[in-house]
Amino acid sequence: MYCVTKLLLGIQLLVNIRYLTGEQPAAPTVLCYQTATWNPTTCQYDVTGEQPAAPTVLCYQTATWNPTTCQYDVTGEQPAAPTVLCYQTATWNPTTCQYDAILGEQPAAPTVLCYQTATWNPTTCQYDVTGEQPVEPTGSCFETATWNAVTCQWDLTGDIPAQPTDLACYRNSYF
């Protein structure tokens, strides 16, 4: 009886196997950051994985998900600094995402003499001082030239000496 039972069990097993048909389904299409793993308990695929969080970018940049490379493409460039004068500086402000601090003032003109002129030169970023004191005039032999900074000119001083009175009749005096 033992052999017959075993034989019958074996036949029953073969019969049952004949009726088992089918194949494991193909794995589902997943996104680049996902994984499909067969779960024999649930008889289906478990899909796991999450898209990574976008990276931190600067205020003028944009992060865009690229499914081909499976990563974020970061694009954008900081704007060029504004044109400033030679004595100014433009400072980038990452909070407002713009250049908002233009610092610096044109220096005060230098003190010049009355015959000089100070002209701002943006190429050299300084004042060009021009002008020369007028040439001292040639006065008469009895005159003295003195520079007057108030009037910005030469003052000639000196008096012609008085003609001598004690000349002999044969002598002359000239100036």
MOQUISUL-V746879 format. One record per backbone hydrogen bond with DSSP energy under -0.5 kcal/mol. CO is the residue of the C=O (numbers start at 1). NH is the residue of the N-H. If there is no record, write none. Layout:
BEGIN
{{CO | NH} {CO | NH}}
END
This chain:
BEGIN
{{1 | 5} {2 | 6} {3 | 7} {4 | 8} {5 | 9} {6 | 10} {7 | 11} {8 | 12} {9 | 13} {10 | 14} {11 | 15} {12 | 16} {13 | 17} {14 | 18} {15 | 19} {16 | 19} {17 | 20} {19 | 21} {31 | 34} {35 | 37} {35 | 48} {37 | 46} {38 | 40} {39 | 43} {39 | 44} {44 | 39} {45 | 47} {46 | 37} {46 | 48} {48 | 35} {58 | 61} {62 | 64} {62 | 75} {64 | 73} {65 | 67} {66 | 70} {66 | 71} {71 | 66} {72 | 74} {73 | 64} {73 | 75} {75 | 62} {85 | 88} {89 | 103} {91 | 100} {91 | 101} {92 | 94} {93 | 97} {93 | 98} {98 | 93} {98 | 100} {100 | 102} {101 | 91} {101 | 103} {103 | 89} {113 | 116} {117 | 119} {117 | 130} {119 | 128} {120 | 122} {121 | 125} {121 | 126} {126 | 121} {127 | 129} {128 | 119} {128 | 130} {130 | 117} {137 | 139} {140 | 143} {144 | 157} {146 | 155} {147 | 149} {148 | 152} {148 | 153} {153 | 148} {154 | 156} {155 | 146} {155 | 157} {157 | 144} {168 | 171}}
END
